């Protein structure tokens, strides 16, 4: 039996003076490894960017490990985003 790790995925919008915390949504996932968390983050990011979605558009996604370190980041400007 393999150990599963907890990662936190944050979908980010644009930070501004009125709302300095750009986090639009947070999801915690338990997956086998960091690659699984990155895959899940990219799927959530793609879904958050669809034109039919109401609300502020997603600008980036990041994955934070259980120790609170950012281990993955992708913005809408990165290739493949």
N, CA, C and O atoms as a CHARMM CRD file, in Angstrom:
* protein
*
  324
    1    1 UNK  N      0.85100  -1.18100   0.00000 PROA 1      0.00000
    2    1 UNK  CA     0.00000   0.00000   0.00000 PROA 1      0.00000
    3    1 UNK  C      0.89700   1.24400   0.00000 PROA 1      0.00000
    4    1 UNK  O      1.80100   1.36500   0.82700 PROA 1      0.00000
    5    2 UNK  N      0.64500   2.14200  -0.91200 PROA 2      0.00000
    6    2 UNK  CA     1.46900   3.35200  -1.00500 PROA 2      0.00000
    7    2 UNK  C      0.85300   4.49000  -0.19600 PROA 2      0.00000
    8    2 UNK  O     -0.36100   4.56300  -0.00300 PROA 2      0.00000
    9    3 UNK  N      1.72100   5.36100   0.26100 PROA 3      0.00000
   10    3 UNK  CA     1.27300   6.51400   1.05600 PROA 3      0.00000
   11    3 UNK  C      0.74100   7.59300   0.13200 PROA 3      0.00000
   12    3 UNK  O      1.29700   7.84300  -0.93800 PROA 3      0.00000
   13    4 UNK  N     -0.31300   8.21300   0.54600 PROA 4      0.00000
   14    4 UNK  CA    -0.88000   9.32300  -0.22000 PROA 4      0.00000
   15    4 UNK  C     -0.52600  10.60900   0.49000 PROA 4      0.00000
   16    4 UNK  O     -0.46000  10.65600   1.71800 PROA 4      0.00000
   17    5 UNK  N     -0.29800  11.65100  -0.28900 PROA 5      0.00000
   18    5 UNK  CA     0.05500  12.95900   0.26000 PROA 5      0.00000
   19    5 UNK  C     -1.08500  13.93700   0.03400 PROA 5      0.00000
   20    5 UNK  O     -1.87900  13.78200  -0.89300 PROA 5      0.00000
   21    6 UNK  N     -1.15300  14.94000   0.89000 PROA 6      0.00000
   22    6 UNK  CA    -2.14300  16.00100   0.73000 PROA 6      0.00000
   23    6 UNK  C     -1.47900  17.19600   0.07500 PROA 6      0.00000
   24    6 UNK  O     -0.41700  17.64800   0.50000 PROA 6      0.00000
   25    7 UNK  N     -2.12400  17.69900  -0.96900 PROA 7      0.00000
   26    7 UNK  CA    -1.68500  18.90600  -1.65900 PROA 7      0.00000
   27    7 UNK  C     -2.86800  19.86400  -1.70200 PROA 7      0.00000
   28    7 UNK  O     -4.02400  19.43900  -1.70500 PROA 7      0.00000
   29    8 UNK  N     -2.57200  21.14600  -1.73400 PROA 8      0.00000
   30    8 UNK  CA    -3.60600  22.17800  -1.81200 PROA 8      0.00000
   31    8 UNK  C     -3.46900  22.87800  -3.15900 PROA 8      0.00000
   32    8 UNK  O     -2.39000  23.34500  -3.52400 PROA 8      0.00000
   33    9 UNK  N     -4.57200  22.94200  -3.88600 PROA 9      0.00000
   34    9 UNK  CA    -4.60600  23.57500  -5.20200 PROA 9      0.00000
   35    9 UNK  C     -5.36900  24.88200  -5.07000 PROA 9      0.00000
   36    9 UNK  O     -6.48300  24.91500  -4.54700 PROA 9      0.00000
   37   10 UNK  N     -4.76000  25.95700  -5.55000 PROA 10     0.00000
   38   10 UNK  CA    -5.40500  27.27000  -5.50600 PROA 10     0.00000
   39   10 UNK  C     -5.53900  27.81000  -6.92200 PROA 10     0.00000
   40   10 UNK  O     -4.56800  27.87800  -7.67500 PROA 10     0.00000
   41   11 UNK  N     -6.75800  28.19000  -7.26500 PROA 11     0.00000
   42   11 UNK  CA    -7.02900  28.86400  -8.53400 PROA 11     0.00000
   43   11 UNK  C     -6.96800  30.35700  -8.23800 PROA 11     0.00000
   44   11 UNK  O     -7.65500  30.84800  -7.34200 PROA 11     0.00000
   45   12 UNK  N     -6.14300  31.07800  -8.99400 PROA 12     0.00000
   46   12 UNK  CA    -5.88900  32.48800  -8.71600 PROA 12     0.00000
   47   12 UNK  C     -6.50100  33.39500  -9.76800 PROA 12     0.00000
   48   12 UNK  O     -6.52900  33.06900 -10.95500 PROA 12     0.00000
   49   13 UNK  N     -6.99000  34.54000  -9.31100 PROA 13     0.00000
   50   13 UNK  CA    -7.46700  35.59000 -10.19600 PROA 13     0.00000
   51   13 UNK  C     -6.44600  36.71700 -10.20500 PROA 13     0.00000
   52   13 UNK  O     -5.27200  36.49900  -9.90700 PROA 13     0.00000
   53   14 UNK  N     -6.88100  37.89200 -10.53800 PROA 14     0.00000
   54   14 UNK  CA    -6.00500  39.06000 -10.56900 PROA 14     0.00000
   55   14 UNK  C     -6.03100  39.74100  -9.20600 PROA 14     0.00000
   56   14 UNK  O     -7.10500  40.03100  -8.67800 PROA 14     0.00000
   57   15 UNK  N     -4.87100  39.99300  -8.64000 PROA 15     0.00000
   58   15 UNK  CA    -4.79600  40.71900  -7.37500 PROA 15     0.00000
   59   15 UNK  C     -4.92400  42.21200  -7.65400 PROA 15     0.00000
   60   15 UNK  O     -4.36300  42.72400  -8.62300 PROA 15     0.00000
   61   16 UNK  N     -5.65900  42.89500  -6.80600 PROA 16     0.00000
   62   16 UNK  CA    -5.76400  44.35400  -6.91800 PROA 16     0.00000
   63   16 UNK  C     -5.80700  44.95000  -5.50800 PROA 16     0.00000
   64   16 UNK  O     -5.77700  44.22500  -4.51400 PROA 16     0.00000
   65   17 UNK  N     -5.87600  46.23200  -5.44300 PROA 17     0.00000
   66   17 UNK  CA    -5.85300  46.88800  -4.12600 PROA 17     0.00000
   67   17 UNK  C     -7.10500  46.59200  -3.31000 PROA 17     0.00000
   68   17 UNK  O     -7.02900  46.48100  -2.08700 PROA 17     0.00000
   69   18 UNK  N     -8.24100  46.46500  -3.95900 PROA 18     0.00000
   70   18 UNK  CA    -9.48000  46.20600  -3.23300 PROA 18     0.00000
   71   18 UNK  C     -9.50500  44.78000  -2.67900 PROA 18     0.00000
   72   18 UNK  O    -10.04700  44.54800  -1.59800 PROA 18     0.00000
   73   19 UNK  N     -8.92900  43.83700  -3.39900 PROA 19     0.00000
   74   19 UNK  CA    -8.91600  42.43500  -2.99400 PROA 19     0.00000
   75   19 UNK  C     -7.50700  41.88100  -3.18600 PROA 19     0.00000
   76   19 UNK  O     -7.21300  41.29300  -4.22700 PROA 19     0.00000
   77   20 UNK  N     -6.62500  42.06100  -2.18700 PROA 20     0.00000
   78   20 UNK  CA    -5.23400  41.66400  -2.35700 PROA 20     0.00000
   79   20 UNK  C     -5.00600  40.15100  -2.44900 PROA 20     0.00000
   80   20 UNK  O     -3.99500  39.72200  -3.00500 PROA 20     0.00000
   81   21 UNK  N     -5.91900  39.34000  -1.91900 PROA 21     0.00000
   82   21 UNK  CA    -5.78000  37.88600  -1.99600 PROA 21     0.00000
   83   21 UNK  C     -6.43900  37.41000  -3.28600 PROA 21     0.00000
   84   21 UNK  O     -7.66500  37.41800  -3.39100 PROA 21     0.00000
   85   22 UNK  N     -5.64300  36.99700  -4.26600 PROA 22     0.00000
   86   22 UNK  CA    -6.21400  36.64200  -5.56000 PROA 22     0.00000
   87   22 UNK  C     -6.81100  35.23500  -5.63200 PROA 22     0.00000
   88   22 UNK  O     -7.20000  34.80300  -6.71800 PROA 22     0.00000
   89   23 UNK  N     -6.89800  34.51000  -4.52500 PROA 23     0.00000
   90   23 UNK  CA    -7.38700  33.13700  -4.55900 PROA 23     0.00000
   91   23 UNK  C     -8.89200  33.12700  -4.81500 PROA 23     0.00000
   92   23 UNK  O     -9.67400  33.67000  -4.03500 PROA 23     0.00000
   93   24 UNK  N     -9.28000  32.49600  -5.92700 PROA 24     0.00000
   94   24 UNK  CA   -10.69900  32.35600  -6.26800 PROA 24     0.00000
   95   24 UNK  C    -11.28800  31.10100  -5.64400 PROA 24     0.00000
   96   24 UNK  O    -12.44100  31.09800  -5.21300 PROA 24     0.00000
   97   25 UNK  N    -10.49300  30.02900  -5.59500 PROA 25     0.00000
   98   25 UNK  CA   -10.95300  28.79700  -4.96100 PROA 25     0.00000
   99   25 UNK  C     -9.76200  27.97500  -4.50100 PROA 25     0.00000
  100   25 UNK  O     -8.65900  28.08500  -5.03600 PROA 25     0.00000
  101   26 UNK  N    -10.01700  27.14200  -3.48700 PROA 26     0.00000
  102   26 UNK  CA    -8.99700  26.24900  -2.93200 PROA 26     0.00000
  103   26 UNK  C     -9.57900  24.84200  -2.86500 PROA 26     0.00000
  104   26 UNK  O    -10.74300  24.64400  -2.51900 PROA 26     0.00000
  105   27 UNK  N     -8.74500  23.88400  -3.20200 PROA 27     0.00000
  106   27 UNK  CA    -9.14300  22.48400  -3.13100 PROA 27     0.00000
  107   27 UNK  C     -7.98500  21.70800  -2.52500 PROA 27     0.00000
  108   27 UNK  O     -6.83300  21.90100  -2.91500 PROA 27     0.00000
  109   28 UNK  N     -8.28400  20.83400  -1.57700 PROA 28     0.00000
  110   28 UNK  CA    -7.27200  19.93800  -1.03400 PROA 28     0.00000
  111   28 UNK  C     -7.49400  18.55600  -1.64100 PROA 28     0.00000
  112   28 UNK  O     -8.62400  18.07400  -1.70900 PROA 28     0.00000
  113   29 UNK  N     -6.40500  17.92400  -2.08300 PROA 29     0.00000
  114   29 UNK  CA    -6.49500  16.60800  -2.70100 PROA 29     0.00000
  115   29 UNK  C     -5.48100  15.67100  -2.05400 PROA 29     0.00000
  116   29 UNK  O     -4.41700  16.10300  -1.60900 PROA 29     0.00000
  117   30 UNK  N     -5.82000  14.39500  -2.00600 PROA 30     0.00000
  118   30 UNK  CA    -4.88900  13.36500  -1.53900 PROA 30     0.00000
  119   30 UNK  C     -4.57100  12.50300  -2.74400 PROA 30     0.00000
  120   30 UNK  O     -5.44200  11.83600  -3.30100 PROA 30     0.00000
  121   31 UNK  N     -3.30000  12.52900  -3.13700 PROA 31     0.00000
  122   31 UNK  CA    -2.85900  11.80900  -4.32100 PROA 31     0.00000
  123   31 UNK  C     -1.56900  11.05800  -4.00500 PROA 31     0.00000
  124   31 UNK  O     -0.96300  11.25500  -2.95100 PROA 31     0.00000
  125   32 UNK  N     -1.16500  10.20300  -4.92700 PROA 32     0.00000
  126   32 UNK  CA     0.03700   9.38700  -4.74900 PROA 32     0.00000
  127   32 UNK  C      1.31100  10.21300  -4.73300 PROA 32     0.00000
  128   32 UNK  O      2.22800   9.93200  -3.96100 PROA 32     0.00000
  129   33 UNK  N      1.37300  11.25200  -5.59900 PROA 33     0.00000
  130   33 UNK  CA     2.61100  12.02800  -5.72400 PROA 33     0.00000
  131   33 UNK  C      2.32000  13.41800  -6.26800 PROA 33     0.00000
  132   33 UNK  O      1.17400  13.75200  -6.57100 PROA 33     0.00000
  133   34 UNK  N      3.35600  14.21500  -6.38600 PROA 34     0.00000
  134   34 UNK  CA     3.20800  15.58600  -6.86000 PROA 34     0.00000
  135   34 UNK  C      2.67900  15.63900  -8.29700 PROA 34     0.00000
  136   34 UNK  O      1.90200  16.53000  -8.64000 PROA 34     0.00000
  137   35 UNK  N      3.09400  14.69500  -9.12800 PROA 35     0.00000
  138   35 UNK  CA     2.62800  14.66800 -10.51800 PROA 35     0.00000
  139   35 UNK  C      1.11000  14.53500 -10.58400 PROA 35     0.00000
  140   35 UNK  O      0.47100  15.16300 -11.42800 PROA 35     0.00000
  141   36 UNK  N      0.52900  13.72700  -9.70500 PROA 36     0.00000
  142   36 UNK  CA    -0.92500  13.59200  -9.65100 PROA 36     0.00000
  143   36 UNK  C     -1.60500  14.88800  -9.26100 PROA 36     0.00000
  144   36 UNK  O     -2.66200  15.22800  -9.79200 PROA 36     0.00000
  145   37 UNK  N     -0.99700  15.61100  -8.33300 PROA 37     0.00000
  146   37 UNK  CA    -1.55100  16.90400  -7.91400 PROA 37     0.00000
  147   37 UNK  C     -1.45800  17.92100  -9.05100 PROA 37     0.00000
  148   37 UNK  O     -2.38500  18.70400  -9.25900 PROA 37     0.00000
  149   38 UNK  N     -0.34900  17.91400  -9.78300 PROA 38     0.00000
  150   38 UNK  CA    -0.19600  18.84000 -10.91100 PROA 38     0.00000
  151   38 UNK  C     -1.22200  18.55200 -11.99700 PROA 38     0.00000
  152   38 UNK  O     -1.80000  19.47700 -12.57000 PROA 38     0.00000
  153   39 UNK  N     -1.44900  17.28100 -12.28100 PROA 39     0.00000
  154   39 UNK  CA    -2.44000  16.90900 -13.28600 PROA 39     0.00000
  155   39 UNK  C     -3.83000  17.38400 -12.88000 PROA 39     0.00000
  156   39 UNK  O     -4.56900  17.93900 -13.69300 PROA 39     0.00000
  157   40 UNK  N     -4.17400  17.16200 -11.62800 PROA 40     0.00000
  158   40 UNK  CA    -5.47100  17.61000 -11.12500 PROA 40     0.00000
  159   40 UNK  C     -5.58800  19.13100 -11.17300 PROA 40     0.00000
  160   40 UNK  O     -6.64200  19.66300 -11.52100 PROA 40     0.00000
  161   41 UNK  N     -4.50100  19.83600 -10.82200 PROA 41     0.00000
  162   41 UNK  CA    -4.49100  21.29900 -10.85100 PROA 41     0.00000
  163   41 UNK  C     -4.72600  21.81700 -12.26300 PROA 41     0.00000
  164   41 UNK  O     -5.48600  22.76600 -12.45600 PROA 41     0.00000
  165   42 UNK  N     -4.08700  21.20600 -13.24500 PROA 42     0.00000
  166   42 UNK  CA    -4.25500  21.65600 -14.63300 PROA 42     0.00000
  167   42 UNK  C     -5.67300  21.40800 -15.12500 PROA 42     0.00000
  168   42 UNK  O     -6.20800  22.21400 -15.88600 PROA 42     0.00000
  169   43 UNK  N     -6.29200  20.30700 -14.70600 PROA 43     0.00000
  170   43 UNK  CA    -7.69300  20.06300 -15.09100 PROA 43     0.00000
  171   43 UNK  C     -8.61500  21.10800 -14.46900 PROA 43     0.00000
  172   43 UNK  O     -9.50400  21.63500 -15.13800 PROA 43     0.00000
  173   44 UNK  N     -8.39900  21.40700 -13.18600 PROA 44     0.00000
  174   44 UNK  CA    -9.21700  22.43000 -12.51900 PROA 44     0.00000
  175   44 UNK  C     -9.01300  23.79900 -13.14900 PROA 44     0.00000
  176   44 UNK  O     -9.96800  24.56000 -13.30600 PROA 44     0.00000
  177   45 UNK  N     -7.77500  24.11700 -13.51000 PROA 45     0.00000
  178   45 UNK  CA    -7.45400  25.39600 -14.13400 PROA 45     0.00000
  179   45 UNK  C     -8.14800  25.51100 -15.49000 PROA 45     0.00000
  180   45 UNK  O     -8.71500  26.55700 -15.80800 PROA 45     0.00000
  181   46 UNK  N     -8.10900  24.46400 -16.27600 PROA 46     0.00000
  182   46 UNK  CA    -8.77600  24.48100 -17.58600 PROA 46     0.00000
  183   46 UNK  C    -10.27400  24.69300 -17.42300 PROA 46     0.00000
  184   46 UNK  O    -10.88500  25.45300 -18.17500 PROA 46     0.00000
  185   47 UNK  N    -10.86200  24.02300 -16.44400 PROA 47     0.00000
  186   47 UNK  CA   -12.29800  24.17900 -16.20500 PROA 47     0.00000
  187   47 UNK  C    -12.63200  25.59100 -15.72100 PROA 47     0.00000
  188   47 UNK  O    -13.69100  26.12200 -16.05600 PROA 47     0.00000
  189   48 UNK  N    -11.74700  26.19700 -14.94300 PROA 48     0.00000
  190   48 UNK  CA   -11.97900  27.54300 -14.42200 PROA 48     0.00000
  191   48 UNK  C    -11.83600  28.61400 -15.49700 PROA 48     0.00000
  192   48 UNK  O    -12.25800  29.75400 -15.29900 PROA 48     0.00000
  193   49 UNK  N    -11.24000  28.25100 -16.63700 PROA 49     0.00000
  194   49 UNK  CA   -11.02500  29.23200 -17.70600 PROA 49     0.00000
  195   49 UNK  C    -12.04800  29.13100 -18.83600 PROA 49     0.00000
  196   49 UNK  O    -11.95600  29.90200 -19.79100 PROA 49     0.00000
  197   50 UNK  N    -13.00800  28.22600 -18.77300 PROA 50     0.00000
  198   50 UNK  CA   -13.97900  28.09500 -19.85800 PROA 50     0.00000
  199   50 UNK  C    -14.81200  29.36600 -19.95200 PROA 50     0.00000
  200   50 UNK  O    -15.14900  29.96300 -18.92900 PROA 50     0.00000
  201   51 UNK  N    -15.14600  29.78500 -21.16400 PROA 51     0.00000
  202   51 UNK  CA   -15.88200  31.05100 -21.34200 PROA 51     0.00000
  203   51 UNK  C    -17.24100  31.08600 -20.65500 PROA 51     0.00000
  204   51 UNK  O    -17.70800  32.16600 -20.29300 PROA 51     0.00000
  205   52 UNK  N    -17.88800  29.94700 -20.46600 PROA 52     0.00000
  206   52 UNK  CA   -19.22300  29.92100 -19.86200 PROA 52     0.00000
  207   52 UNK  C    -19.18900  30.10400 -18.35200 PROA 52     0.00000
  208   52 UNK  O    -20.23300  30.33300 -17.74100 PROA 52     0.00000
  209   53 UNK  N    -18.02500  30.01000 -17.74000 PROA 53     0.00000
  210   53 UNK  CA   -17.92000  30.11500 -16.28600 PROA 53     0.00000
  211   53 UNK  C    -18.24800  31.53600 -15.83800 PROA 53     0.00000
  212   53 UNK  O    -17.74300  32.51000 -16.39600 PROA 53     0.00000
  213   54 UNK  N    -19.08800  31.63400 -14.84000 PROA 54     0.00000
  214   54 UNK  CA   -19.44200  32.93700 -14.28800 PROA 54     0.00000
  215   54 UNK  C    -18.35900  33.40500 -13.33100 PROA 54     0.00000
  216   54 UNK  O    -17.63900  32.58700 -12.75600 PROA 54     0.00000
  217   55 UNK  N    -18.24100  34.68700 -13.16100 PROA 55     0.00000
  218   55 UNK  CA   -17.28000  35.22600 -12.20500 PROA 55     0.00000
  219   55 UNK  C    -15.98200  35.64300 -12.85500 PROA 55     0.00000
  220   55 UNK  O    -15.84100  35.65500 -14.07800 PROA 55     0.00000
  221   56 UNK  N    -15.03800  35.98400 -11.99800 PROA 56     0.00000
  222   56 UNK  CA   -13.74000  36.46600 -12.44900 PROA 56     0.00000
  223   56 UNK  C    -12.95800  35.35400 -13.16400 PROA 56     0.00000
  224   56 UNK  O    -12.97400  34.20900 -12.71300 PROA 56     0.00000
  225   57 UNK  N    -12.28000  35.67400 -14.26200 PROA 57     0.00000
  226   57 UNK  CA   -11.52500  34.63800 -14.96800 PROA 57     0.00000
  227   57 UNK  C    -10.28700  34.20100 -14.18400 PROA 57     0.00000
  228   57 UNK  O     -9.65400  35.00700 -13.50300 PROA 57     0.00000
  229   58 UNK  N     -9.95600  32.92800 -14.29000 PROA 58     0.00000
  230   58 UNK  CA    -8.77200  32.39500 -13.61900 PROA 58     0.00000
  231   58 UNK  C     -7.52500  32.83000 -14.37500 PROA 58     0.00000
  232   58 UNK  O     -7.47300  32.74100 -15.60200 PROA 58     0.00000
  233   59 UNK  N     -6.53100  33.29600 -13.64900 PROA 59     0.00000
  234   59 UNK  CA    -5.27700  33.75200 -14.24700 PROA 59     0.00000
  235   59 UNK  C     -4.14400  32.75700 -14.03900 PROA 59     0.00000
  236   59 UNK  O     -3.22100  32.69600 -14.85100 PROA 59     0.00000
  237   60 UNK  N     -4.20000  31.97500 -12.96300 PROA 60     0.00000
  238   60 UNK  CA    -3.11600  31.04700 -12.65600 PROA 60     0.00000
  239   60 UNK  C     -3.60900  29.96700 -11.70300 PROA 60     0.00000
  240   60 UNK  O     -4.69100  30.05600 -11.12300 PROA 60     0.00000
  241   61 UNK  N     -2.77800  28.95100 -11.56600 PROA 61     0.00000
  242   61 UNK  CA    -3.03800  27.87900 -10.60600 PROA 61     0.00000
  243   61 UNK  C     -1.71800  27.55600  -9.91300 PROA 61     0.00000
  244   61 UNK  O     -0.64900  27.63200 -10.51800 PROA 61     0.00000
  245   62 UNK  N     -1.81000  27.19300  -8.62600 PROA 62     0.00000
  246   62 UNK  CA    -0.60800  26.76700  -7.92400 PROA 62     0.00000
  247   62 UNK  C     -0.94000  25.58200  -7.04400 PROA 62     0.00000
  248   62 UNK  O     -2.07700  25.39300  -6.60900 PROA 62     0.00000
  249   63 UNK  N      0.10500  24.77800  -6.79300 PROA 63     0.00000
  250   63 UNK  CA    -0.02300  23.61800  -5.92500 PROA 63     0.00000
  251   63 UNK  C      0.91300  23.84100  -4.74500 PROA 63     0.00000
  252   63 UNK  O      2.08000  24.19100  -4.91700 PROA 63     0.00000
  253   64 UNK  N      0.38400  23.63300  -3.55500 PROA 64     0.00000
  254   64 UNK  CA     1.14000  23.80000  -2.31900 PROA 64     0.00000
  255   64 UNK  C      1.18000  22.44700  -1.62200 PROA 64     0.00000
  256   64 UNK  O      0.14800  21.79800  -1.45700 PROA 64     0.00000
  257   65 UNK  N      2.37200  22.02500  -1.21600 PROA 65     0.00000
  258   65 UNK  CA     2.49200  20.72500  -0.54900 PROA 65     0.00000
  259   65 UNK  C      2.06200  20.82100   0.91200 PROA 65     0.00000
  260   65 UNK  O      1.71400  21.89800   1.39400 PROA 65     0.00000
  261   66 UNK  N      2.09000  19.70200   1.60200 PROA 66     0.00000
  262   66 UNK  CA     1.65100  19.64400   2.99300 PROA 66     0.00000
  263   66 UNK  C      2.46600  20.50500   3.93400 PROA 66     0.00000
  264   66 UNK  O      1.99000  20.86700   5.01000 PROA 66     0.00000
  265   67 UNK  N      3.70500  20.84500   3.54000 PROA 67     0.00000
  266   67 UNK  CA     4.56600  21.69500   4.36800 PROA 67     0.00000
  267   67 UNK  C      4.35000  23.17600   4.08900 PROA 67     0.00000
  268   67 UNK  O      4.98700  24.02300   4.71600 PROA 67     0.00000
  269   68 UNK  N      3.45600  23.49800   3.15300 PROA 68     0.00000
  270   68 UNK  CA     3.16700  24.89600   2.84600 PROA 68     0.00000
  271   68 UNK  C      4.05200  25.50700   1.77500 PROA 68     0.00000
  272   68 UNK  O      4.03300  26.72200   1.57800 PROA 68     0.00000
  273   69 UNK  N      4.82900  24.68500   1.07900 PROA 69     0.00000
  274   69 UNK  CA     5.70400  25.18800   0.01000 PROA 69     0.00000
  275   69 UNK  C      4.99800  25.10400  -1.33600 PROA 69     0.00000
  276   69 UNK  O      4.34300  24.11000  -1.64800 PROA 69     0.00000
  277   70 UNK  N      5.13900  26.15100  -2.12100 PROA 70     0.00000
  278   70 UNK  CA     4.60100  26.11900  -3.48300 PROA 70     0.00000
  279   70 UNK  C      5.49700  25.20700  -4.31500 PROA 70     0.00000
  280   70 UNK  O      6.70100  25.44000  -4.42500 PROA 70     0.00000
  281   71 UNK  N      4.90000  24.16400  -4.90300 PROA 71     0.00000
  282   71 UNK  CA     5.67800  23.19500  -5.66700 PROA 71     0.00000
  283   71 UNK  C      5.34700  23.21100  -7.14900 PROA 71     0.00000
  284   71 UNK  O      6.02400  22.55200  -7.93800 PROA 71     0.00000
  285   72 UNK  N      4.31300  23.95500  -7.54300 PROA 72     0.00000
  286   72 UNK  CA     3.92400  24.03500  -8.95400 PROA 72     0.00000
  287   72 UNK  C      3.15700  25.33000  -9.16800 PROA 72     0.00000
  288   72 UNK  O      2.35600  25.74000  -8.32800 PROA 72     0.00000
  289   73 UNK  N      3.41500  25.96800 -10.30700 PROA 73     0.00000
  290   73 UNK  CA     2.70300  27.20100 -10.65700 PROA 73     0.00000
  291   73 UNK  C      2.56900  27.24500 -12.17200 PROA 73     0.00000
  292   73 UNK  O      3.52400  26.96200 -12.89500 PROA 73     0.00000
  293   74 UNK  N      1.37800  27.60100 -12.64900 PROA 74     0.00000
  294   74 UNK  CA     1.16400  27.76600 -14.08700 PROA 74     0.00000
  295   74 UNK  C      0.21600  28.93300 -14.26300 PROA 74     0.00000
  296   74 UNK  O     -0.83200  28.98700 -13.62000 PROA 74     0.00000
  297   75 UNK  N      0.57600  29.87500 -15.13700 PROA 75     0.00000
  298   75 UNK  CA    -0.30800  31.00700 -15.41900 PROA 75     0.00000
  299   75 UNK  C     -0.90500  30.82600 -16.81100 PROA 75     0.00000
  300   75 UNK  O     -0.50000  29.94300 -17.56700 PROA 75     0.00000
  301   76 UNK  N     -1.86000  31.66700 -17.12600 PROA 76     0.00000
  302   76 UNK  CA    -2.48400  31.57700 -18.44400 PROA 76     0.00000
  303   76 UNK  C     -1.50300  31.95300 -19.54700 PROA 76     0.00000
  304   76 UNK  O     -1.75800  31.67400 -20.71800 PROA 76     0.00000
  305   77 UNK  N     -0.39600  32.57500 -19.19300 PROA 77     0.00000
  306   77 UNK  CA     0.59900  32.98100 -20.17700 PROA 77     0.00000
  307   77 UNK  C      1.62900  31.88800 -20.48400 PROA 77     0.00000
  308   77 UNK  O      2.36600  31.99200 -21.46400 PROA 77     0.00000
  309   78 UNK  N      1.68100  30.85000 -19.65900 PROA 78     0.00000
  310   78 UNK  CA     2.62300  29.75000 -19.88200 PROA 78     0.00000
  311   78 UNK  C      2.15300  28.88300 -21.04500 PROA 78     0.00000
  312   78 UNK  O      0.95500  28.77700 -21.30600 PROA 78     0.00000
  313   79 UNK  N      3.08900  28.27500 -21.72700 PROA 79     0.00000
  314   79 UNK  CA     2.76900  27.41100 -22.85400 PROA 79     0.00000
  315   79 UNK  C      1.90500  26.25000 -22.37400 PROA 79     0.00000
  316   79 UNK  O      2.16500  25.65500 -21.32900 PROA 79     0.00000
  317   80 UNK  N      0.88400  25.94200 -23.14700 PROA 80     0.00000
  318   80 UNK  CA     0.01400  24.84000 -22.80900 PROA 80     0.00000
  319   80 UNK  C     -1.07200  25.15200 -21.80200 PROA 80     0.00000
  320   80 UNK  O     -1.85100  24.27000 -21.44200 PROA 80     0.00000
  321   81 UNK  N     -1.13800  26.39300 -21.34100 PROA 81     0.00000
  322   81 UNK  CA    -2.16400  26.74200 -20.34800 PROA 81     0.00000
  323   81 UNK  C     -3.45300  27.14300 -21.02800 PROA 81     0.00000
  324   81 UNK  O     -4.43100  27.47000 -20.35400 PROA 81     0.00000
